[in-house]
């Protein structure tokens, strides 16, 4: 039976490196996906993901367990992404690199889809990525954490240290802008929240 994050964290704090490695294996894909969605560059997202786990390991003694371990990792990742964007003085890239599909990164691909469905999904992914890149960072972050990573509004509010109503407003306004951008581009945003 697999250990919970809390059990692995407790053993890691006691010096068990194997337990921390298990946490890395469990969370490396979601952390990379988050960094990639925020930054939009494959290599830089890998660097941010690596740095996230290095910082988490170094700061593990300071983890008090008041939030979930995953929320703590997400917060570290978001802070590193913000630092990267500030340092590079760039806006995130809107287009995924060739051969990388953001929807597949999120694990939403289906094995038995038709060519038309595959093409439609890839077009939707590119259109959503482009629309998301136009959003202010706060709205984009709220959408990524809620829609791609499945966090609750309260978890996002705690992570971003802002009121619950602010998170809901950012998400609603961001999704409204994305939906409008998709409609203007002639793409049906059926998969977005209503």
N, CA, C and O atoms as a DFTB+ gen file, in Angstrom:
776 C
 N C O
     1  1       0.842      -1.185       0.000
     2  2       0.000       0.000       0.000
     3  2       0.887       1.248       0.000
     4  3       1.851       1.336       0.760
     5  1       0.552       2.189      -0.847
     6  2       1.347       3.413      -0.975
     7  2       1.156       4.304       0.250
     8  3       0.061       4.411       0.802
     9  1       2.231       4.925       0.648
    10  2       2.196       5.846       1.785
    11  2       1.573       7.165       1.360
    12  3       1.677       7.561       0.199
    13  1       0.929       7.841       2.293
    14  2       0.362       9.159       2.008
    15  2       1.492      10.189       1.965
    16  3       2.606       9.934       2.423
    17  1       1.179      11.351       1.406
    18  2       2.167      12.431       1.388
    19  2       2.629      12.763       2.803
    20  3       3.815      12.987       3.044
    21  1       1.677      12.792       3.735
    22  2       2.003      13.152       5.111
    23  2       2.989      12.159       5.719
    24  3       3.924      12.552       6.418
    25  1       2.775      10.863       5.450
    26  2       3.685       9.853       5.978
    27  2       5.082       9.994       5.358
    28  3       6.096       9.898       6.049
    29  1       5.110      10.222       4.046
    30  2       6.393      10.380       3.363
    31  2       7.121      11.637       3.841
    32  3       8.340      11.623       4.009
    33  1       6.380      12.715       4.059
    34  2       6.991      13.950       4.561
    35  2       7.580      13.704       5.951
    36  3       8.707      14.113       6.233
    37  1       6.817      13.034       6.816
    38  2       7.302      12.772       8.179
    39  2       8.591      11.941       8.142
    40  3       9.542      12.231       8.868
    41  1       8.616      10.913       7.294
    42  2       9.824      10.087       7.204
    43  2      10.981      10.882       6.590
    44  3      12.134      10.717       6.986
    45  1      10.661      11.746       5.617
    46  2      11.699      12.578       4.990
    47  2      12.304      13.531       6.009
    48  3      13.515      13.753       6.021
    49  1      11.462      14.090       6.857
    50  2      11.956      15.000       7.898
    51  2      12.866      14.261       8.876
    52  3      13.732      14.863       9.512
    53  1      12.659      12.958       8.985
    54  2      13.507      12.141       9.851
    55  2      14.780      11.680       9.168
    56  3      15.558      10.920       9.745
    57  1      14.997      12.135       7.940
    58  2      16.241      11.820       7.243
    59  2      16.139      10.714       6.204
    60  3      17.158      10.318       5.638
    61  1      14.937      10.201       5.934
    62  2      14.757       9.123       4.956
    63  2      14.696       9.702       3.542
    64  3      13.653      10.190       3.105
    65  1      15.823       9.643       2.834
    66  2      15.899      10.201       1.478
    67  2      15.010       9.454       0.498
    68  3      14.485      10.058      -0.438
    69  1      14.831       8.154       0.691
    70  2      13.974       7.375      -0.196
    71  2      12.529       7.891      -0.152
    72  3      11.844       7.917      -1.175
    73  1      12.079       8.292       1.013
    74  2      10.718       8.829       1.145
    75  2      10.583      10.137       0.371
    76  3       9.566      10.380      -0.279
    77  1      11.611      10.974       0.445
    78  2      11.544      12.223      -0.322
    79  2      11.573      11.929      -1.816
    80  3      10.874      12.583      -2.590
    81  1      12.375      10.951      -2.227
    82  2      12.403      10.564      -3.639
    83  2      11.031      10.072      -4.108
    84  3      10.637      10.320      -5.247
    85  1      10.313       9.380      -3.235
    86  2       8.957       8.939      -3.579
    87  2       8.029      10.142      -3.778
    88  3       7.178      10.136      -4.668
    89  1       8.197      11.162      -2.951
    90  2       7.408      12.392      -3.126
    91  2       7.735      13.057      -4.465
    92  3       6.843      13.536      -5.165
    93  1       9.024      13.081      -4.809
    94  2       9.435      13.665      -6.088
    95  2       8.790      12.895      -7.235
    96  3       8.226      13.499      -8.147
    97  1       8.867      11.581      -7.198
    98  2       8.269      10.770      -8.267
    99  2       6.759      10.989      -8.358
   100  3       6.197      11.019      -9.453
   101  1       6.116      11.139      -7.226
   102  2       4.664      11.329      -7.191
   103  2       4.257      12.689      -7.760
   104  3       3.227      12.800      -8.426
   105  1       5.065      13.727      -7.501
   106  2       4.658      15.095      -7.825
   107  2       5.426      15.735      -8.981
   108  3       5.114      16.865      -9.355
   109  1       6.425      15.051      -9.563
   110  2       7.226      15.698     -10.596
   111  2       6.405      16.071     -11.836
   112  3       6.607      17.148     -12.396
   113  1       5.509      15.227     -12.264
   114  2       4.709      15.530     -13.460
   115  2       3.749      16.705     -13.223
   116  3       3.714      17.623     -14.043
   117  1       2.966      16.709     -12.126
   118  2       2.092      17.873     -11.898
   119  2       2.867      19.180     -11.709
   120  3       2.416      20.235     -12.158
   121  1       4.019      19.120     -11.053
   122  2       4.804      20.338     -10.837
   123  2       5.374      20.833     -12.161
   124  3       5.349      22.031     -12.439
   125  1       5.888      19.912     -12.981
   126  2       6.380      20.306     -14.303
   127  2       5.240      20.905     -15.136
   128  3       5.423      21.932     -15.790
   129  1       4.069      20.265     -15.110
   130  2       2.930      20.752     -15.894
   131  2       2.527      22.152     -15.458
   132  3       2.220      22.999     -16.297
   133  1       2.525      22.402     -14.153
   134  2       2.196      23.738     -13.654
   135  2       3.220      24.753     -14.142
   136  3       2.851      25.811     -14.653
   137  1       4.495      24.443     -13.991
   138  2       5.548      25.365     -14.436
   139  2       5.454      25.603     -15.942
   140  3       5.637      26.727     -16.408
   141  1       5.173      24.560     -16.689
   142  2       5.074      24.691     -18.144
   143  2       3.890      25.575     -18.532
   144  3       3.996      26.407     -19.434
   145  1       2.764      25.388     -17.845
   146  2       1.581      26.198     -18.166
   147  2       1.802      27.671     -17.834
   148  3       1.284      28.547     -18.526
   149  1       2.562      27.945     -16.787
   150  2       2.814      29.332     -16.397
   151  2       3.886      29.959     -17.292
   152  3       3.719      31.085     -17.761
   153  1       4.976      29.244     -17.530
   154  2       6.111      29.794     -18.276
   155  2       5.987      29.569     -19.777
   156  3       6.262      30.469     -20.570
   157  1       5.574      28.376     -20.161
   158  2       5.393      28.072     -21.576
   159  2       6.643      27.620     -22.301
   160  3       6.624      27.462     -23.521
   161  1       7.715      27.411     -21.582
   162  2       8.967      26.954     -22.195
   163  2       9.373      25.637     -21.530
   164  3       9.519      25.550     -20.311
   165  1       9.547      24.629     -22.363
   166  2       9.803      23.275     -21.871
   167  2      11.044      23.195     -20.982
   168  3      10.968      22.692     -19.862
   169  1      12.171      23.680     -21.465
   170  2      13.428      23.579     -20.725
   171  2      13.361      24.383     -19.421
   172  3      13.807      23.912     -18.375
   173  1      12.810      25.585     -19.489
   174  2      12.712      26.418     -18.287
   175  2      11.750      25.799     -17.275
   176  3      11.976      25.890     -16.069
   177  1      10.691      25.176     -17.754
   178  2       9.747      24.506     -16.846
   179  2      10.428      23.346     -16.131
   180  3      10.178      23.115     -14.948
   181  1      11.288      22.615     -16.839
   182  2      12.045      21.526     -16.203
   183  2      12.963      22.088     -15.123
   184  3      13.076      21.524     -14.035
   185  1      13.620      23.209     -15.435
   186  2      14.508      23.843     -14.451
   187  2      13.732      24.281     -13.212
   188  3      14.183      24.076     -12.085
   189  1      12.568      24.883     -13.426
   190  2      11.742      25.333     -12.303
   191  2      11.278      24.133     -11.478
   192  3      11.274      24.190     -10.249
   193  1      10.891      23.059     -12.144
   194  2      10.447      21.862     -11.413
   195  2      11.590      21.313     -10.556
   196  3      11.383      20.964      -9.394
   197  1      12.785      21.238     -11.125
   198  2      13.943      20.764     -10.353
   199  2      14.216      21.671      -9.159
   200  3      14.442      21.199      -8.045
   201  1      14.192      22.971      -9.406
   202  2      14.450      23.934      -8.329
   203  2      13.365      23.849      -7.251
   204  3      13.650      24.043      -6.069
   205  1      12.128      23.559      -7.653
   206  2      11.034      23.400      -6.692
   207  2      11.373      22.298      -5.696
   208  3      11.242      22.484      -4.486
   209  1      11.810      21.145      -6.209
   210  2      12.115      20.031      -5.318
   211  2      13.376      20.283      -4.487
   212  3      13.458      19.845      -3.340
   213  1      14.346      20.979      -5.054
   214  2      15.528      21.343      -4.260
   215  2      15.141      22.252      -3.099
   216  3      15.561      22.041      -1.962
   217  1      14.340      23.257      -3.402
   218  2      13.915      24.184      -2.331
   219  2      13.044      23.480      -1.308
   220  3      13.163      23.719      -0.107
   221  1      12.161      22.606      -1.794
   222  2      11.303      21.867      -0.861
   223  2      12.151      21.009       0.069
   224  3      11.894      20.956       1.271
   225  1      13.149      20.344      -0.476
   226  2      14.013      19.493       0.336
   227  2      14.754      20.323       1.381
   228  3      14.828      19.946       2.551
   229  1      15.302      21.458       0.945
   230  2      16.050      22.319       1.877
   231  2      15.162      22.914       2.955
   232  3      15.612      23.138       4.079
   233  1      13.903      23.172       2.621
   234  2      12.996      23.836       3.557
   235  2      12.047      22.861       4.252
   236  3      11.124      23.286       4.947
   237  1      12.264      21.575       4.074
   238  2      11.343      20.577       4.612
   239  2      11.138      20.713       6.115
   240  3      10.037      20.487       6.617
   241  1      12.187      21.079       6.826
   242  2      12.051      21.232       8.286
   243  2      11.091      22.364       8.644
   244  3      10.536      22.385       9.743
   245  1      10.893      23.308       7.716
   246  2       9.978      24.416       7.955
   247  2       8.544      24.118       7.556
   248  3       7.657      24.935       7.803
   249  1       8.296      22.965       6.944
   250  2       6.937      22.589       6.546
   251  2       6.179      22.148       7.792
   252  3       6.541      21.162       8.434
   253  1       5.135      22.878       8.123
   254  2       4.406      22.629       9.367
   255  2       3.180      21.738       9.180
   256  3       2.556      21.328      10.158
   257  1       2.836      21.440       7.939
   258  2       1.676      20.587       7.700
   259  2       0.349      21.305       7.826
   260  3      -0.698      20.660       7.887
   261  1       0.370      22.642       7.866
   262  2      -0.876      23.393       7.954
   263  2      -1.642      23.358       6.635
   264  3      -2.864      23.502       6.617
   265  1      -0.924      23.167       5.539
   266  2      -1.526      22.989       4.219
   267  2      -1.083      21.627       3.711
   268  3      -0.182      21.004       4.274
   269  1      -1.719      21.175       2.653
   270  2      -1.293      19.912       2.058
   271  2       0.099      20.090       1.460
   272  3       0.469      21.187       1.042
   273  1       0.859      19.013       1.423
   274  2       2.194      19.049       0.845
   275  2       2.126      19.521      -0.604
   276  3       2.968      20.305      -1.042
   277  1       1.130      19.048      -1.347
   278  2       0.999      19.452      -2.755
   279  2       0.771      20.952      -2.877
   280  3       1.326      21.587      -3.773
   281  1      -0.027      21.521      -2.001
   282  2      -0.261      22.974      -2.024
   283  2       1.027      23.730      -1.760
   284  3       1.299      24.754      -2.387
   285  1       1.817      23.218      -0.830
   286  2       3.105      23.828      -0.514
   287  2       4.018      23.778      -1.734
   288  3       4.676      24.769      -2.052
   289  1       4.067      22.636      -2.425
   290  2       4.876      22.519      -3.647
   291  2       4.378      23.467      -4.733
   292  3       5.180      24.113      -5.408
   293  1       3.064      23.554      -4.904
   294  2       2.496      24.456      -5.912
   295  2       2.896      25.905      -5.622
   296  3       3.226      26.665      -6.532
   297  1       2.861      26.271      -4.345
   298  2       3.222      27.641      -3.984
   299  2       4.691      27.917      -4.306
   300  3       5.022      28.973      -4.845
   301  1       5.562      26.978      -3.978
   302  2       6.987      27.129      -4.305
   303  2       7.155      27.278      -5.815
   304  3       7.899      28.140      -6.284
   305  1       6.457      26.431      -6.569
   306  2       6.542      26.463      -8.033
   307  2       6.072      27.804      -8.582
   308  3       6.738      28.399      -9.428
   309  1       4.932      28.277      -8.104
   310  2       4.406      29.567      -8.588
   311  2       5.365      30.710      -8.272
   312  3       5.572      31.600      -9.097
   313  1       5.945      30.684      -7.082
   314  2       6.913      31.730      -6.721
   315  2       8.135      31.685      -7.635
   316  3       8.627      32.727      -8.066
   317  1       8.622      30.489      -7.927
   318  2       9.770      30.361      -8.828
   319  2       9.411      30.808     -10.245
   320  3      10.230      31.422     -10.928
   321  1       8.192      30.504     -10.689
   322  2       7.745      30.947     -12.021
   323  2       7.679      32.469     -12.082
   324  3       8.108      33.075     -13.064
   325  1       7.146      33.080     -11.039
   326  2       7.087      34.551     -11.000
   327  2       8.493      35.147     -11.035
   328  3       8.750      36.128     -11.733
   329  1       9.394      34.536     -10.271
   330  2      10.786      35.011     -10.276
   331  2      11.385      34.889     -11.671
   332  3      12.070      35.801     -12.134
   333  1      11.133      33.772     -12.339
   334  2      11.669      33.552     -13.689
   335  2      11.120      34.604     -14.649
   336  3      11.867      35.181     -15.440
   337  1       9.810      34.852     -14.577
   338  2       9.192      35.829     -15.481
   339  2       9.771      37.217     -15.218
   340  3      10.086      37.945     -16.160
   341  1       9.915      37.591     -13.942
   342  2      10.501      38.889     -13.606
   343  2      11.943      38.992     -14.079
   344  3      12.345      39.994     -14.671
   345  1      12.711      37.954     -13.813
   346  2      14.132      37.944     -14.180
   347  2      14.299      38.039     -15.684
   348  3      15.145      38.786     -16.175
   349  1      13.511      37.298     -16.401
   350  2      13.622      37.289     -17.858
   351  2      12.907      38.476     -18.498
   352  3      13.073      38.755     -19.686
   353  1      12.108      39.168     -17.685
   354  2      11.310      40.298     -18.176
   355  2      10.557      39.914     -19.442
   356  3      10.557      40.621     -20.450
   357  1       9.928      38.778     -19.334
   358  2       9.170      38.250     -20.468
   359  2       7.759      37.938     -20.023
   360  3       7.467      37.829     -18.833
   361  1       6.916      37.802     -20.985
   362  2       5.605      37.254     -20.702
   363  2       5.671      35.785     -21.063
   364  3       6.493      35.391     -21.891
   365  1       4.830      34.972     -20.465
   366  2       4.850      33.555     -20.792
   367  2       4.590      33.333     -22.286
   368  3       3.913      34.126     -22.941
   369  1       5.134      32.261     -22.792
   370  2       4.943      31.908     -24.191
   371  2       3.549      31.320     -24.354
   372  3       3.098      30.545     -23.510
   373  1       2.868      31.680     -25.428
   374  2       1.505      31.197     -25.596
   375  2       1.426      29.915     -26.390
   376  3       0.438      29.191     -26.264
   377  1       2.396      29.606     -27.184
   378  2       2.352      28.442     -28.050
   379  2       3.169      27.299     -27.452
   380  3       4.298      27.502     -27.007
   381  1       2.599      26.116     -27.446
   382  2       3.330      24.948     -26.964
   383  2       4.378      24.544     -27.995
   384  3       4.156      24.697     -29.196
   385  1       5.521      24.029     -27.535
   386  2       6.521      23.557     -28.488
   387  2       5.973      22.413     -29.339
   388  3       5.042      21.723     -28.928
   389  1       6.540      22.217     -30.505
   390  2       6.107      21.158     -31.408
   391  2       6.150      19.810     -30.704
   392  3       7.140      19.458     -30.063
   393  1       5.070      19.070     -30.834
   394  2       5.024      17.735     -30.246
   395  2       4.560      17.705     -28.799
   396  3       4.363      16.623     -28.246
   397  1       4.379      18.865     -28.167
   398  2       3.905      18.913     -26.786
   399  2       2.479      19.429     -26.799
   400  3       2.201      20.501     -27.337
   401  1       1.582      18.665     -26.208
   402  2       0.174      19.043     -26.151
   403  2      -0.186      19.299     -24.690
   404  3      -0.105      18.390     -23.864
   405  1      -0.574      20.507     -24.373
   406  2      -0.882      20.877     -22.993
   407  2      -1.985      19.995     -22.427
   408  3      -1.930      19.617     -21.256
   409  1      -2.976      19.665     -23.228
   410  2      -4.070      18.830     -22.741
   411  2      -3.543      17.448     -22.371
   412  3      -3.956      16.886     -21.357
   413  1      -2.636      16.888     -23.179
   414  2      -2.063      15.585     -22.848
   415  2      -1.217      15.671     -21.587
   416  3      -1.189      14.729     -20.795
   417  1      -0.530      16.790     -21.393
   418  2       0.238      16.962     -20.158
   419  2      -0.662      16.862     -18.940
   420  3      -0.260      16.345     -17.898
   421  1      -1.864      17.353     -19.077
   422  2      -2.811      17.304     -17.971
   423  2      -3.451      15.923     -17.843
   424  3      -4.243      15.690     -16.929
   425  1      -3.112      15.000     -18.756
   426  2      -3.621      13.640     -18.646
   427  2      -5.040      13.473     -19.144
   428  3      -5.737      12.555     -18.711
   429  1      -5.492      14.339     -20.047
   430  2      -6.873      14.288     -20.493
   431  2      -7.057      13.604     -21.845
   432  3      -8.177      13.536     -22.352
   433  1      -5.998      13.108     -22.422
   434  2      -6.107      12.465     -23.722
   435  2      -6.908      11.178     -23.637
   436  3      -6.906      10.505     -22.606
   437  1      -7.599      10.831     -24.733
   438  2      -8.352       9.600     -24.774
   439  2      -7.762       8.710     -25.853
   440  3      -7.403       9.201     -26.924
   441  1      -7.654       7.399     -25.594
   442  2      -6.972       6.525     -26.537
   443  2      -7.737       6.252     -27.826
   444  3      -7.116       5.920     -28.835
   445  1      -9.057       6.380     -27.832
   446  2      -9.835       5.967     -28.998
   447  2     -10.505       7.140     -29.711
   448  3     -11.642       7.011     -30.164
   449  1      -9.817       8.284     -29.820
   450  2     -10.450       9.406     -30.484
   451  2     -10.162       9.384     -31.982
   452  3      -9.133       8.876     -32.427
   453  1     -11.101       9.951     -32.752
   454  2     -10.943       9.990     -34.203
   455  2      -9.943      11.077     -34.587
   456  3      -9.559      11.903     -33.758
   457  1      -9.526      11.066     -35.853
   458  2      -8.602      12.088     -36.357
   459  2      -9.239      13.465     -36.209
   460  3      -8.566      14.421     -35.825
   461  1     -10.527      13.571     -36.510
   462  2     -11.211      14.865     -36.392
   463  2     -11.202      15.351     -34.945
   464  3     -10.991      16.534     -34.680
   465  1     -11.432      14.429     -34.018
   466  2     -11.422      14.809     -32.604
   467  2     -10.021      15.232     -32.164
   468  3      -9.863      16.206     -31.429
   469  1      -9.013      14.499     -32.616
   470  2      -7.630      14.823     -32.263
   471  2      -7.244      16.203     -32.784
   472  3      -6.665      17.009     -32.055
   473  1      -7.568      16.473     -34.057
   474  2      -7.266      17.782     -34.646
   475  2      -8.025      18.878     -33.906
   476  3      -7.460      19.928     -33.599
   477  1      -9.293      18.641     -33.621
   478  2     -10.097      19.622     -32.894
   479  2      -9.548      19.899     -31.511
   480  3      -9.524      21.045     -31.062
   481  1      -9.104      18.844     -30.829
   482  2      -8.553      19.003     -29.487
   483  2      -7.248      19.789     -29.529
   484  3      -7.002      20.634     -28.669
   485  1      -6.412      19.513     -30.525
   486  2      -5.147      20.244     -30.639
   487  2      -5.400      21.712     -30.980
   488  3      -4.722      22.599     -30.462
   489  1      -6.374      21.965     -31.849
   490  2      -6.711      23.359     -32.183
   491  2      -7.242      24.077     -30.948
   492  3      -6.877      25.223     -30.683
   493  1      -8.096      23.408     -30.203
   494  2      -8.627      24.003     -28.977
   495  2      -7.492      24.279     -27.996
   496  3      -7.457      25.342     -27.376
   497  1      -6.559      23.328     -27.847
   498  2      -5.422      23.519     -26.944
   499  2      -4.592      24.727     -27.322
   500  3      -4.194      25.506     -26.456
   501  1      -4.327      24.890     -28.618
   502  2      -3.545      26.055     -29.075
   503  2      -4.317      27.350     -28.837
   504  3      -3.744      28.350     -28.406
   505  1      -5.616      27.326     -29.121
   506  2      -6.433      28.531     -28.937
   507  2      -6.527      28.909     -27.454
   508  3      -6.436      30.086     -27.103
   509  1      -6.709      27.915     -26.593
   510  2      -6.786      28.182     -25.155
   511  2      -5.443      28.713     -24.660
   512  3      -5.402      29.667     -23.882
   513  1      -4.352      28.105     -25.103
   514  2      -3.015      28.547     -24.697
   515  2      -2.781      30.003     -25.090
   516  3      -2.252      30.791     -24.307
   517  1      -3.177      30.345     -26.299
   518  2      -3.013      31.726     -26.775
   519  2      -3.865      32.687     -25.952
   520  3      -3.397      33.759     -25.570
   521  1      -5.111      32.309     -25.678
   522  2      -6.004      33.165     -24.892
   523  2      -5.498      33.302     -23.456
   524  3      -5.560      34.385     -22.875
   525  1      -5.003      32.217     -22.892
   526  2      -4.498      32.253     -21.515
   527  2      -3.294      33.177     -21.393
   528  3      -3.133      33.855     -20.378
   529  1      -2.449      33.210     -22.416
   530  2      -1.247      34.052     -22.380
   531  2      -1.599      35.533     -22.336
   532  3      -0.778      36.351     -21.921
   533  1      -2.804      35.884     -22.756
   534  2      -3.218      37.290     -22.776
   535  2      -3.784      37.746     -21.429
   536  3      -3.983      38.941     -21.211
   537  1      -4.037      36.810     -20.542
   538  2      -4.636      37.149     -19.247
   539  2      -3.599      37.734     -18.290
   540  3      -2.407      37.450     -18.404
   541  1      -4.066      38.551     -17.348
   542  2      -3.166      38.974     -16.265
   543  2      -2.728      37.737     -15.472
   544  3      -3.450      36.742     -15.409
   545  1      -1.553      37.814     -14.877
   546  2      -0.979      36.672     -14.169
   547  2      -1.921      36.100     -13.108
   548  3      -2.019      34.881     -12.965
   549  1      -2.612      36.962     -12.365
   550  2      -3.491      36.501     -11.282
   551  2      -4.630      35.652     -11.820
   552  3      -4.959      34.621     -11.235
   553  1      -5.239      36.072     -12.931
   554  2      -6.343      35.308     -13.515
   555  2      -5.833      33.995     -14.100
   556  3      -6.455      32.947     -13.924
   557  1      -4.700      34.053     -14.795
   558  2      -4.132      32.857     -15.404
   559  2      -3.796      31.828     -14.321
   560  3      -4.080      30.641     -14.478
   561  1      -3.196      32.285     -13.232
   562  2      -2.831      31.382     -12.140
   563  2      -4.062      30.736     -11.534
   564  3      -4.057      29.531     -11.282
   565  1      -5.116      31.503     -11.294
   566  2      -6.353      30.954     -10.726
   567  2      -6.942      29.877     -11.639
   568  3      -7.377      28.829     -11.163
   569  1      -6.955      30.131     -12.933
   570  2      -7.493      29.148     -13.885
   571  2      -6.633      27.891     -13.904
   572  3      -7.161      26.780     -13.875
   573  1      -5.339      28.054     -13.950
   574  2      -4.436      26.897     -13.997
   575  2      -4.625      26.022     -12.759
   576  3      -4.743      24.801     -12.866
   577  1      -4.651      26.650     -11.593
   578  2      -4.767      25.874     -10.360
   579  2      -6.135      25.200     -10.230
   580  3      -6.226      24.075      -9.737
   581  1      -7.188      25.874     -10.664
   582  2      -8.540      25.312     -10.534
   583  2      -8.849      24.312     -11.641
   584  3      -9.254      23.183     -11.362
   585  1      -8.662      24.713     -12.879
   586  2      -9.096      23.895     -14.008
   587  2      -8.110      22.798     -14.391
   588  3      -8.532      21.711     -14.788
   589  1      -6.821      23.052     -14.284
   590  2      -5.829      22.062     -14.686
   591  2      -5.356      21.190     -13.533
   592  3      -5.021      20.023     -13.732
   593  1      -5.326      21.754     -12.319
   594  2      -4.805      21.001     -11.183
   595  2      -5.885      20.600     -10.187
   596  3      -5.600      19.886      -9.225
   597  1      -7.121      21.047     -10.401
   598  2      -8.246      20.591      -9.607
   599  2      -8.262      21.031      -8.154
   600  3      -8.909      20.392      -7.324
   601  1      -7.561      22.113      -7.832
   602  2      -7.585      22.600      -6.455
   603  2      -8.926      23.259      -6.168
   604  3      -9.586      23.766      -7.076
   605  1      -9.321      23.249      -4.909
   606  2     -10.554      23.923      -4.517
   607  2     -10.306      25.430      -4.430
   608  3      -9.162      25.880      -4.374
   609  1     -11.390      26.194      -4.421
   610  2     -11.249      27.641      -4.262
   611  2     -10.522      27.977      -2.972
   612  3      -9.681      28.875      -2.944
   613  1     -10.845      27.256      -1.901
   614  2     -10.214      27.531      -0.608
   615  2      -8.724      27.213      -0.645
   616  3      -7.919      27.961      -0.090
   617  1      -8.346      26.108      -1.294
   618  2      -6.925      25.763      -1.401
   619  2      -6.169      26.838      -2.183
   620  3      -5.045      27.197      -1.832
   621  1      -6.790      27.342      -3.234
   622  2      -6.147      28.389      -4.027
   623  2      -6.020      29.670      -3.206
   624  3      -4.974      30.319      -3.224
   625  1      -7.078      30.034      -2.490
   626  2      -7.046      31.236      -1.660
   627  2      -5.946      31.131      -0.608
   628  3      -5.210      32.089      -0.377
   629  1      -5.837      29.972       0.025
   630  2      -4.792      29.767       1.034
   631  2      -3.408      29.858       0.401
   632  3      -2.502      30.481       0.955
   633  1      -3.254      29.237      -0.751
   634  2      -1.955      29.212      -1.429
   635  2      -1.523      30.604      -1.858
   636  3      -0.357      30.973      -1.721
   637  1      -2.480      31.380      -2.383
   638  2      -2.158      32.709      -2.894
   639  2      -2.295      33.791      -1.828
   640  3      -2.016      34.964      -2.076
   641  1      -2.731      33.379      -0.635
   642  2      -2.893      34.294       0.484
   643  2      -3.794      35.470       0.115
   644  3      -3.432      36.634       0.288
   645  1      -4.983      35.131      -0.402
   646  2      -5.957      36.160      -0.754
   647  2      -7.354      35.654      -0.401
   648  3      -7.537      34.454      -0.192
   649  1      -8.340      36.547      -0.330
   650  2      -9.695      36.129       0.033
   651  2     -10.300      35.156      -0.991
   652  3      -9.972      35.190      -2.177
   653  1     -11.185      34.298      -0.498
   654  2     -11.874      33.331      -1.345
   655  2     -12.632      34.032      -2.469
   656  3     -12.618      33.571      -3.611
   657  1     -13.287      35.132      -2.155
   658  2     -14.055      35.870      -3.172
   659  2     -13.148      36.401      -4.281
   660  3     -13.566      36.482      -5.436
   661  1     -11.931      36.756      -3.943
   662  2     -10.981      37.245      -4.949
   663  2     -10.621      36.139      -5.930
   664  3     -10.551      36.363      -7.138
   665  1     -10.393      34.939      -5.393
   666  2     -10.073      33.796      -6.260
   667  2     -11.238      33.526      -7.207
   668  3     -11.032      33.334      -8.405
   669  1     -12.455      33.509      -6.678
   670  2     -13.635      33.249      -7.516
   671  2     -13.785      34.314      -8.594
   672  3     -14.104      33.998      -9.740
   673  1     -13.556      35.576      -8.230
   674  2     -13.652      36.667      -9.198
   675  2     -12.603      36.529     -10.286
   676  3     -12.907      36.673     -11.470
   677  1     -11.362      36.251      -9.886
   678  2     -10.283      36.081     -10.868
   679  2     -10.589      34.946     -11.831
   680  3     -10.371      35.069     -13.037
   681  1     -11.093      33.844     -11.298
   682  2     -11.415      32.697     -12.141
   683  2     -12.549      33.042     -13.105
   684  3     -12.442      32.786     -14.304
   685  1     -13.621      33.616     -12.594
   686  2     -14.761      33.969     -13.430
   687  2     -14.364      34.959     -14.528
   688  3     -14.701      34.768     -15.697
   689  1     -13.646      36.016     -14.143
   690  2     -13.246      37.017     -15.130
   691  2     -12.281      36.422     -16.156
   692  3     -12.394      36.698     -17.350
   693  1     -11.340      35.612     -15.692
   694  2     -10.387      34.989     -16.608
   695  2     -11.067      34.053     -17.590
   696  3     -10.786      34.094     -18.788
   697  1     -11.971      33.199     -17.084
   698  2     -12.683      32.283     -17.976
   699  2     -13.574      33.037     -18.962
   700  3     -13.741      32.618     -20.107
   701  1     -14.138      34.145     -18.508
   702  2     -14.968      34.959     -19.418
   703  2     -14.129      35.508     -20.565
   704  3     -14.564      35.494     -21.717
   705  1     -12.937      35.988     -20.257
   706  2     -12.045      36.520     -21.290
   707  2     -11.606      35.404     -22.239
   708  3     -11.611      35.582     -23.457
   709  1     -11.228      34.256     -21.678
   710  2     -10.806      33.128     -22.515
   711  2     -11.952      32.700     -23.421
   712  3     -11.750      32.489     -24.617
   713  1     -13.151      32.571     -22.864
   714  2     -14.319      32.164     -23.651
   715  2     -14.564      33.152     -24.787
   716  3     -14.828      32.746     -25.919
   717  1     -14.477      34.458     -24.485
   718  2     -14.691      35.484     -25.508
   719  2     -13.618      35.388     -26.599
   720  3     -13.930      35.480     -27.786
   721  1     -12.354      35.205     -26.198
   722  2     -11.256      35.068     -27.166
   723  2     -11.488      33.872     -28.080
   724  3     -11.257      33.949     -29.287
   725  1     -11.946      32.767     -27.497
   726  2     -12.191      31.563     -28.290
   727  2     -13.347      31.771     -29.265
   728  3     -13.289      31.339     -30.417
   729  1     -14.387      32.433     -28.791
   730  2     -15.521      32.717     -29.672
   731  2     -15.098      33.615     -30.828
   732  3     -15.505      33.395     -31.968
   733  1     -14.283      34.626     -30.538
   734  2     -13.802      35.526     -31.587
   735  2     -12.907      34.791     -32.585
   736  3     -12.841      35.154     -33.759
   737  1     -12.214      33.746     -32.097
   738  2     -11.348      32.958     -32.976
   739  2     -12.128      31.862     -33.705
   740  3     -11.569      31.126     -34.519
   741  1     -13.419      31.763     -33.403
   742  2     -14.248      30.757     -34.055
   743  2     -14.107      29.361     -33.479
   744  3     -14.472      28.376     -34.120
   745  1     -13.569      29.279     -32.253
   746  2     -13.400      27.994     -31.588
   747  2     -14.500      27.845     -30.563
   748  3     -14.799      28.785     -29.827
   749  1     -15.114      26.653     -30.507
   750  2     -16.192      26.418     -29.548
   751  2     -15.580      26.086     -28.181
   752  3     -14.903      25.069     -28.031
   753  1     -15.821      26.944     -27.192
   754  2     -15.249      26.720     -25.862
   755  2     -16.123      25.853     -24.983
   756  3     -16.266      26.132     -23.793
   757  1     -16.719      24.790     -25.550
   758  2     -17.649      23.948     -24.792
   759  2     -17.026      23.330     -23.554
   760  3     -17.720      23.065     -22.573
   761  1     -15.721      23.098     -23.594
   762  2     -15.076      22.407     -22.476
   763  2     -14.770      23.340     -21.307
   764  3     -14.377      22.882     -20.234
   765  1     -14.948      24.638     -21.509
   766  2     -14.698      25.568     -20.399
   767  2     -15.909      25.645     -19.501
   768  3     -17.037      25.411     -19.937
   769  1     -15.670      25.975     -18.239
   770  2     -16.756      26.109     -17.273
   771  2     -17.731      27.183     -17.705
   772  3     -17.352      28.167     -18.340
   773  1     -18.988      26.984     -17.353
   774  2     -20.036      27.956     -17.727
   775  2     -20.108      29.067     -16.718
   776  3     -20.926      29.977     -16.858
